[in-house]
Amino acid sequence: MKKHIFILMFLALSSYIMAQLPQTERGRWKFDPQITAFNVGGSDNGHGKNNKFKMGLAFNGGSFVYDNLLLNIGIGFQVDKQDSYKNNNLQFSAGMKYYILSRLFLGGEFGYERKWYRDYDASYTRKNNYVFFAADLGYAIFITRNFSIEPALYWKHSFADRLNEYGFKIGFGLYF
């Protein structure tokens, strides 16, 4: 009896997964707002001992040029306020995501980031420009046929200067 219930559950789950596959087919569009308030490390974490507020928001959009391959562009910003400094940035990026079985995805992007760093003890604001490479690994959880929640781990690195951060982000995919 347990074996039959297991087989029925496996078939139901398999049919549910197969019904979700067409979201990433060629010709579909995706809009993907993302929240990145969960940085766990990076090069700028030593400025303040107490993390008070750090949040980022990004908006990406793109098209599936092949089945499971998304090309996208994006814009984002981040606000970081600590005890001794504040750091704001704006970024522009272009990249791609590849969906494996329409669920698990690997992403990569190149971008430009402008940072404004203000130490509260200083009377000036430093401005830094970065060209970066970012990579992410995540999983798309489809709530409906055209909406998904996409938690992901990410890493962002600039080869020319002091930008290296990694963390956790959550995206909300809208498929058209």
C-alpha atoms as an extended CHARMM CRD file, in Angstrom:
* protein
*
       176  EXT
         1         1  MET       CA              0.0000000000        0.0000000000        0.0000000000  PROA      1               0.0000000000
         2         2  LYS       CA              2.7980000000        2.4220000000        0.9060000000  PROA      2               0.0000000000
         3         3  LYS       CA              4.4820000000        1.6410000000       -2.3780000000  PROA      3               0.0000000000
         4         4  HSD       CA              1.3340000000        2.5470000000       -4.3530000000  PROA      4               0.0000000000
         5         5  ILE       CA              0.8880000000        5.8300000000       -2.4570000000  PROA      5               0.0000000000
         6         6  PHE       CA              4.5370000000        6.6930000000       -3.0840000000  PROA      6               0.0000000000
         7         7  ILE       CA              4.1480000000        5.9710000000       -6.8170000000  PROA      7               0.0000000000
         8         8  LEU       CA              0.9690000000        8.0960000000       -7.0070000000  PROA      8               0.0000000000
         9         9  MET       CA              2.6790000000       10.9810000000       -5.1900000000  PROA      9               0.0000000000
        10        10  PHE       CA              5.7000000000       10.6950000000       -7.4790000000  PROA      10              0.0000000000
        11        11  LEU       CA              3.4760000000       10.7460000000      -10.5970000000  PROA      11              0.0000000000
        12        12  ALA       CA              1.4900000000       13.7330000000       -9.3030000000  PROA      12              0.0000000000
        13        13  LEU       CA              4.6810000000       15.6530000000       -8.5200000000  PROA      13              0.0000000000
        14        14  SER       CA              6.1830000000       14.7610000000      -11.8970000000  PROA      14              0.0000000000
        15        15  SER       CA              3.0900000000       15.9270000000      -13.7670000000  PROA      15              0.0000000000
        16        16  TYR       CA              3.0490000000       19.1770000000      -11.7570000000  PROA      16              0.0000000000
        17        17  ILE       CA              6.7140000000       19.8440000000      -12.6080000000  PROA      17              0.0000000000
        18        18  MET       CA              6.1670000000       19.0340000000      -16.2750000000  PROA      18              0.0000000000
        19        19  ALA       CA              3.1950000000       21.4110000000      -16.3960000000  PROA      19              0.0000000000
        20        20  GLN       CA              5.4610000000       24.2210000000      -15.2110000000  PROA      20              0.0000000000
        21        21  LEU       CA              8.1410000000       23.8160000000      -17.8990000000  PROA      21              0.0000000000
        22        22  PRO       CA              6.8550000000       26.1790000000      -20.6340000000  PROA      22              0.0000000000
        23        23  GLN       CA              7.6080000000       29.3910000000      -18.6590000000  PROA      23              0.0000000000
        24        24  THR       CA             11.2010000000       29.3640000000      -19.8840000000  PROA      24              0.0000000000
        25        25  GLU       CA             10.5810000000       28.6090000000      -23.5320000000  PROA      25              0.0000000000
        26        26  ARG       CA             11.9010000000       30.7270000000      -26.3870000000  PROA      26              0.0000000000
        27        27  GLY       CA             10.0310000000       33.9730000000      -27.0540000000  PROA      27              0.0000000000
        28        28  ARG       CA              8.7450000000       34.5400000000      -23.4970000000  PROA      28              0.0000000000
        29        29  TRP       CA              9.5760000000       37.7130000000      -21.5510000000  PROA      29              0.0000000000
        30        30  LYS       CA             10.4440000000       38.0510000000      -17.8780000000  PROA      30              0.0000000000
        31        31  PHE       CA             10.3610000000       40.9860000000      -15.4540000000  PROA      31              0.0000000000
        32        32  ASP       CA             12.2710000000       40.2850000000      -12.2340000000  PROA      32              0.0000000000
        33        33  PRO       CA             12.3330000000       42.6780000000       -9.2570000000  PROA      33              0.0000000000
        34        34  GLN       CA             14.8730000000       41.5520000000       -6.6270000000  PROA      34              0.0000000000
        35        35  ILE       CA             15.5500000000       42.3580000000       -2.9670000000  PROA      35              0.0000000000
        36        36  THR       CA             19.1410000000       42.0330000000       -1.7360000000  PROA      36              0.0000000000
        37        37  ALA       CA             18.9370000000       42.8640000000        1.9560000000  PROA      37              0.0000000000
        38        38  PHE       CA             20.8140000000       39.7750000000        3.0300000000  PROA      38              0.0000000000
        39        39  ASN       CA             24.5320000000       40.4480000000        2.3880000000  PROA      39              0.0000000000
        40        40  VAL       CA             26.5990000000       38.0980000000        4.5050000000  PROA      40              0.0000000000
        41        41  GLY       CA             30.0490000000       39.3980000000        3.6300000000  PROA      41              0.0000000000
        42        42  GLY       CA             32.2230000000       41.5360000000        1.4810000000  PROA      42              0.0000000000
        43        43  SER       CA             35.0700000000       43.9700000000        1.3590000000  PROA      43              0.0000000000
        44        44  ASP       CA             33.2750000000       46.8860000000        3.0400000000  PROA      44              0.0000000000
        45        45  ASN       CA             31.9380000000       45.0860000000        6.1050000000  PROA      45              0.0000000000
        46        46  GLY       CA             34.7680000000       46.2070000000        8.3840000000  PROA      46              0.0000000000
        47        47  HSD       CA             33.7430000000       49.8870000000        8.3960000000  PROA      47              0.0000000000
        48        48  GLY       CA             31.1550000000       49.5190000000       11.1530000000  PROA      48              0.0000000000
        49        49  LYS       CA             30.8410000000       47.0770000000       14.0030000000  PROA      49              0.0000000000
        50        50  ASN       CA             27.0410000000       47.1990000000       14.2280000000  PROA      50              0.0000000000
        51        51  ASN       CA             25.0820000000       46.5640000000       11.0780000000  PROA      51              0.0000000000
        52        52  LYS       CA             22.0600000000       48.8320000000       11.2440000000  PROA      52              0.0000000000
        53        53  PHE       CA             20.5280000000       48.9330000000        7.7750000000  PROA      53              0.0000000000
        54        54  LYS       CA             21.5340000000       47.5430000000        4.4060000000  PROA      54              0.0000000000
        55        55  MET       CA             19.0630000000       46.9550000000        1.6070000000  PROA      55              0.0000000000
        56        56  GLY       CA             19.1700000000       46.7620000000       -2.1580000000  PROA      56              0.0000000000
        57        57  LEU       CA             16.5080000000       46.6890000000       -4.8320000000  PROA      57              0.0000000000
        58        58  ALA       CA             17.0080000000       45.7590000000       -8.4700000000  PROA      58              0.0000000000
        59        59  PHE       CA             14.7700000000       45.5540000000      -11.5220000000  PROA      59              0.0000000000
        60        60  ASN       CA             15.7790000000       43.1720000000      -14.3060000000  PROA      60              0.0000000000
        61        61  GLY       CA             13.9710000000       42.3560000000      -17.5100000000  PROA      61              0.0000000000
        62        62  GLY       CA             14.7190000000       40.2480000000      -20.5180000000  PROA      62              0.0000000000
        63        63  SER       CA             13.7330000000       37.7230000000      -23.0990000000  PROA      63              0.0000000000
        64        64  PHE       CA             14.2720000000       34.0060000000      -23.5180000000  PROA      64              0.0000000000
        65        65  VAL       CA             16.2970000000       33.8310000000      -26.7420000000  PROA      65              0.0000000000
        66        66  TYR       CA             16.4700000000       30.0190000000      -26.5880000000  PROA      66              0.0000000000
        67        67  ASP       CA             14.6090000000       27.5670000000      -24.4100000000  PROA      67              0.0000000000
        68        68  ASN       CA             15.8340000000       28.0630000000      -20.8100000000  PROA      68              0.0000000000
        69        69  LEU       CA             18.3050000000       30.8640000000      -21.7550000000  PROA      69              0.0000000000
        70        70  LEU       CA             17.3590000000       34.3730000000      -20.6190000000  PROA      70              0.0000000000
        71        71  LEU       CA             19.2300000000       37.5130000000      -21.7090000000  PROA      71              0.0000000000
        72        72  ASN       CA             18.4530000000       40.4620000000      -19.4450000000  PROA      72              0.0000000000
        73        73  ILE       CA             19.3470000000       44.0150000000      -18.5230000000  PROA      73              0.0000000000
        74        74  GLY       CA             18.9020000000       45.6390000000      -15.1520000000  PROA      74              0.0000000000
        75        75  ILE       CA             19.1260000000       48.6630000000      -12.9190000000  PROA      75              0.0000000000
        76        76  GLY       CA             19.4810000000       48.6190000000       -9.1500000000  PROA      76              0.0000000000
        77        77  PHE       CA             20.3810000000       50.6020000000       -6.0670000000  PROA      77              0.0000000000
        78        78  GLN       CA             21.5270000000       49.8690000000       -2.5360000000  PROA      78              0.0000000000
        79        79  VAL       CA             21.3620000000       51.8500000000        0.7090000000  PROA      79              0.0000000000
        80        80  ASP       CA             23.7550000000       51.0580000000        3.5410000000  PROA      80              0.0000000000
        81        81  LYS       CA             23.5740000000       53.1030000000        6.7830000000  PROA      81              0.0000000000
        82        82  GLN       CA             25.7930000000       52.1500000000        9.7160000000  PROA      82              0.0000000000
        83        83  ASP       CA             27.0420000000       53.7840000000       12.9210000000  PROA      83              0.0000000000
        84        84  SER       CA             30.0350000000       55.5200000000       11.3590000000  PROA      84              0.0000000000
        85        85  TYR       CA             29.2520000000       55.7410000000        7.6290000000  PROA      85              0.0000000000
        86        86  LYS       CA             26.6570000000       55.5710000000        4.8970000000  PROA      86              0.0000000000
        87        87  ASN       CA             27.1460000000       54.0590000000        1.4800000000  PROA      87              0.0000000000
        88        88  ASN       CA             24.7340000000       54.3480000000       -1.4440000000  PROA      88              0.0000000000
        89        89  ASN       CA             25.1700000000       52.9110000000       -4.9050000000  PROA      89              0.0000000000
        90        90  LEU       CA             23.5230000000       52.7020000000       -8.3000000000  PROA      90              0.0000000000
        91        91  GLN       CA             24.2260000000       49.9310000000      -10.8070000000  PROA      91              0.0000000000
        92        92  PHE       CA             23.4960000000       49.0400000000      -14.4160000000  PROA      92              0.0000000000
        93        93  SER       CA             24.0230000000       45.5150000000      -15.7120000000  PROA      93              0.0000000000
        94        94  ALA       CA             23.4940000000       43.0720000000      -18.5690000000  PROA      94              0.0000000000
        95        95  GLY       CA             23.6230000000       39.3330000000      -18.2380000000  PROA      95              0.0000000000
        96        96  MET       CA             22.1150000000       35.9430000000      -18.7750000000  PROA      96              0.0000000000
        97        97  LYS       CA             20.4820000000       33.1330000000      -16.8210000000  PROA      97              0.0000000000
        98        98  TYR       CA             20.2870000000       29.4980000000      -17.7810000000  PROA      98              0.0000000000
        99        99  TYR       CA             17.4590000000       27.4560000000      -16.2850000000  PROA      99              0.0000000000
       100       100  ILE       CA             18.0680000000       23.7520000000      -15.7270000000  PROA      100             0.0000000000
       101       101  LEU       CA             14.7650000000       21.8080000000      -15.8500000000  PROA      101             0.0000000000
       102       102  SER       CA             13.0550000000       25.2410000000      -15.7110000000  PROA      102             0.0000000000
       103       103  ARG       CA             13.7260000000       25.4780000000      -11.9720000000  PROA      103             0.0000000000
       104       104  LEU       CA             17.3860000000       25.6470000000      -10.9810000000  PROA      104             0.0000000000
       105       105  PHE       CA             19.2420000000       28.5370000000      -12.5930000000  PROA      105             0.0000000000
       106       106  LEU       CA             22.7930000000       29.7550000000      -13.0510000000  PROA      106             0.0000000000
       107       107  GLY       CA             23.2900000000       33.4180000000      -13.8390000000  PROA      107             0.0000000000
       108       108  GLY       CA             26.0980000000       35.7400000000      -14.7710000000  PROA      108             0.0000000000
       109       109  GLU       CA             26.2380000000       39.4380000000      -15.5160000000  PROA      109             0.0000000000
       110       110  PHE       CA             28.6240000000       42.2870000000      -16.1960000000  PROA      110             0.0000000000
       111       111  GLY       CA             27.8400000000       45.7380000000      -14.9430000000  PROA      111             0.0000000000
       112       112  TYR       CA             28.8210000000       49.2020000000      -13.8230000000  PROA      112             0.0000000000
       113       113  GLU       CA             28.3350000000       50.4320000000      -10.2730000000  PROA      113             0.0000000000
       114       114  ARG       CA             28.6970000000       53.9540000000       -8.8620000000  PROA      114             0.0000000000
       115       115  LYS       CA             29.1620000000       54.2200000000       -5.0800000000  PROA      115             0.0000000000
       116       116  TRP       CA             28.8910000000       57.2520000000       -2.8290000000  PROA      116             0.0000000000
       117       117  TYR       CA             30.6510000000       56.6000000000        0.4860000000  PROA      117             0.0000000000
       118       118  ARG       CA             30.3100000000       59.1320000000        3.3230000000  PROA      118             0.0000000000
       119       119  ASP       CA             32.1950000000       58.7010000000        6.5950000000  PROA      119             0.0000000000
       120       120  TYR       CA             30.3600000000       60.6560000000        9.2980000000  PROA      120             0.0000000000
       121       121  ASP       CA             33.6810000000       61.8570000000       10.7610000000  PROA      121             0.0000000000
       122       122  ALA       CA             34.8630000000       63.3060000000        7.4330000000  PROA      122             0.0000000000
       123       123  SER       CA             33.6410000000       66.3870000000        5.5940000000  PROA      123             0.0000000000
       124       124  TYR       CA             33.6680000000       64.8860000000        2.0930000000  PROA      124             0.0000000000
       125       125  THR       CA             32.0330000000       62.0810000000        0.1180000000  PROA      125             0.0000000000
       126       126  ARG       CA             34.1380000000       59.5510000000       -1.7770000000  PROA      126             0.0000000000
       127       127  LYS       CA             32.8360000000       58.4410000000       -5.1570000000  PROA      127             0.0000000000
       128       128  ASN       CA             33.9410000000       55.1180000000       -6.6030000000  PROA      128             0.0000000000
       129       129  ASN       CA             33.2390000000       53.5560000000       -9.9780000000  PROA      129             0.0000000000
       130       130  TYR       CA             33.3270000000       49.7940000000      -10.4480000000  PROA      130             0.0000000000
       131       131  VAL       CA             33.0430000000       47.4820000000      -13.4060000000  PROA      131             0.0000000000
       132       132  PHE       CA             31.9920000000       44.1460000000      -11.9830000000  PROA      132             0.0000000000
       133       133  PHE       CA             31.1770000000       40.5470000000      -12.7480000000  PROA      133             0.0000000000
       134       134  ALA       CA             28.4010000000       38.8630000000      -10.7890000000  PROA      134             0.0000000000
       135       135  ALA       CA             27.2560000000       35.2570000000      -10.5900000000  PROA      135             0.0000000000
       136       136  ASP       CA             24.2440000000       33.6830000000       -8.9430000000  PROA      136             0.0000000000
       137       137  LEU       CA             22.7790000000       30.2610000000       -8.2810000000  PROA      137             0.0000000000
       138       138  GLY       CA             19.1170000000       29.9240000000       -7.4180000000  PROA      138             0.0000000000
       139       139  TYR       CA             15.8700000000       28.0520000000       -7.6610000000  PROA      139             0.0000000000
       140       140  ALA       CA             12.5780000000       29.2050000000       -9.1930000000  PROA      140             0.0000000000
       141       141  ILE       CA              9.5050000000       28.2920000000       -7.1380000000  PROA      141             0.0000000000
       142       142  PHE       CA              6.4840000000       28.7710000000       -9.3940000000  PROA      142             0.0000000000
       143       143  ILE       CA              3.4300000000       29.9450000000       -7.4620000000  PROA      143             0.0000000000
       144       144  THR       CA              1.3000000000       30.2870000000      -10.5980000000  PROA      144             0.0000000000
       145       145  ARG       CA              2.0140000000       29.7310000000      -14.2580000000  PROA      145             0.0000000000
       146       146  ASN       CA              3.2990000000       33.3240000000      -14.6830000000  PROA      146             0.0000000000
       147       147  PHE       CA              4.7190000000       34.1540000000      -11.2260000000  PROA      147             0.0000000000
       148       148  SER       CA              7.7060000000       32.7150000000       -9.3550000000  PROA      148             0.0000000000
       149       149  ILE       CA              9.6900000000       33.3930000000       -6.2040000000  PROA      149             0.0000000000
       150       150  GLU       CA             13.4060000000       32.9300000000       -6.8320000000  PROA      150             0.0000000000
       151       151  PRO       CA             15.7750000000       32.7190000000       -3.8650000000  PROA      151             0.0000000000
       152       152  ALA       CA             19.4270000000       32.8040000000       -4.9080000000  PROA      152             0.0000000000
       153       153  LEU       CA             22.9870000000       33.0160000000       -3.6250000000  PROA      153             0.0000000000
       154       154  TYR       CA             25.0840000000       35.6730000000       -5.3580000000  PROA      154             0.0000000000
       155       155  TRP       CA             28.6580000000       36.8910000000       -5.6300000000  PROA      155             0.0000000000
       156       156  LYS       CA             29.7600000000       40.2270000000       -7.0920000000  PROA      156             0.0000000000
       157       157  HSD       CA             33.3990000000       41.0480000000       -7.7950000000  PROA      157             0.0000000000
       158       158  SER       CA             35.3510000000       43.8890000000       -9.4140000000  PROA      158             0.0000000000
       159       159  PHE       CA             38.7760000000       42.9860000000      -10.7390000000  PROA      159             0.0000000000
       160       160  ALA       CA             40.0930000000       46.5610000000      -10.7080000000  PROA      160             0.0000000000
       161       161  ASP       CA             39.1630000000       47.8010000000       -7.2510000000  PROA      161             0.0000000000
       162       162  ARG       CA             37.8470000000       46.8840000000       -3.8220000000  PROA      162             0.0000000000
       163       163  LEU       CA             34.4140000000       45.4520000000       -4.5280000000  PROA      163             0.0000000000
       164       164  ASN       CA             33.7260000000       41.9180000000       -3.4090000000  PROA      164             0.0000000000
       165       165  GLU       CA             30.3940000000       40.9640000000       -1.8900000000  PROA      165             0.0000000000
       166       166  TYR       CA             28.2890000000       37.8780000000       -1.5870000000  PROA      166             0.0000000000
       167       167  GLY       CA             24.9600000000       37.0830000000       -0.0350000000  PROA      167             0.0000000000
       168       168  PHE       CA             21.3870000000       35.9810000000       -0.4940000000  PROA      168             0.0000000000
       169       169  LYS       CA             18.7020000000       37.6340000000       -2.6180000000  PROA      169             0.0000000000
       170       170  ILE       CA             15.0610000000       37.0130000000       -3.4310000000  PROA      170             0.0000000000
       171       171  GLY       CA             13.5860000000       37.6720000000       -6.8590000000  PROA      171             0.0000000000
       172       172  PHE       CA              9.9670000000       37.7720000000       -7.9660000000  PROA      172             0.0000000000
       173       173  GLY       CA              9.6390000000       36.5910000000      -11.5620000000  PROA      173             0.0000000000
       174       174  LEU       CA              6.7670000000       37.7060000000      -13.7710000000  PROA      174             0.0000000000
       175       175  TYR       CA              6.5900000000       35.7890000000      -17.0750000000  PROA      175             0.0000000000
       176       176  PHE       CA              4.8290000000       37.1250000000      -20.1830000000  PROA      176             0.0000000000
